[in-house]
Amino acid sequence: MSPSPVFSTEDSDYAFAMDTASTTTSRINKFDGTNFHTWKFKIRMVLEERDLCEVASGEIKMEHCVTTVGQTTFKRKSRKALAIICLAMEGHFEKKSLANKLFLRRRFFTTMMAEGDDVLEHINKTKTLAEQLDAVGAPVSEDDVVITLLASLSEAYQFLITALESRADSLTWVLVTARLLHEDMKRKRSSKTGACHYCGENGHCIVKCPARIRENVERQKSQRASVAQAEEDGDGYLFSVSGSKSASKSNGMWLVNSGATQHMTYSKEYMKNYKKVSPVDVHLADDGVVQAVGTGNIVMSMKTPHGTKKGVLTSLWHIPKQSRNLFFVGRFTKDVGSVIFESDECFV
């Protein structure tokens, strides 16, 4: 069964359903031929709240049906009429054809949250698509809905996603949506009462930070340019890393890691474009927990087969209590290019 939808108290449809005043007008938008499943759910919610569902289904006795036979006939015909109407609309708007299933599945797995999009709207959009798939006979499990929601979030929620990844075995729709809405509420409150956690300026939160969005765009352009330059250089490498049995904070060595989600460093001494962030719990392989307190880039002088070159590691986490500098293979291959392993060395 798909998880329950999430409604804001500012949603006009939800507010109408919860209002017990004797208003006679409905504020639910007229049905326009789209999003039938959500419209049907909201109509039923309003009727149930107003104790009108039995009337709509023909279960309430009508005053003009004075005989038992008349009342029975009226209720039977009312139910039949309601069934015909509902089935006709479901047959038109909830066709269980293969084409409809493919269309909805494609939308469900490819819908992404853009920078600045409303979190609640994105949650309900994901939920609605899951309900539509369930209605056409192609249900998705709660785990799939949760994973798809997290994968579709914008880059601004990367810290929260990483924190939730450590609880992968216990993630539920209720838990994830609650954490997302709580995070969104904190950011909105921060934009009104405090400074942005990314640039330090007042008037906006990190999700809508112009500096962060601009730097993300520039970083992506720079990464594409780095890939193009690497292709021109032929077989050159950005830098190489050798294996070692031990490392300490004093030697500045970088260890290659395939299980992390971000590059990590314990020192901000050489970090550029450093930004403080709200502390984020990072779970280590030994079950220890440390906190990331900032993010930035590091410019390195690196030995290559073609001489010393400068390279930039972007979006590093500053974790003061981390005992090693970690180079994350997955992040690098996603942002820049391939990583080649030979014996106890790797080249990138």
Secondary structure, 3 states (H helix, E strand, C coil): CCCCCCCCCCCHHHHHHHCCCCCCCCCCCCCCCCCHHHHHHHHHHHHHHCCCHHHHCCCCCCCCCCCHHHHHHHHHHHHHHHHHHHHHHHHHHCCCCHHHHHHHHHHHHHCCCCCCCCHHHHHHHHHHHHHHHHHCCCCCCHHHHHHHHHHCCCHHHHHHHHHHHCCHHHCCHHHHHHHHHHHHHHHHHHHHHCECCCCCCECCCHHHCHHHHHHHHHHHHHHHHHHHHHHHCCCCCCCEEECCCCCCHHHCCEEEECCCCCCEECCCCCEEEEEEEEEEEEECCCCCEEEEEEEEEEEEEEEECCEEEEEEEEEEEECCCCCCEEEEHHHHHHHCCCCEEECCEEEC
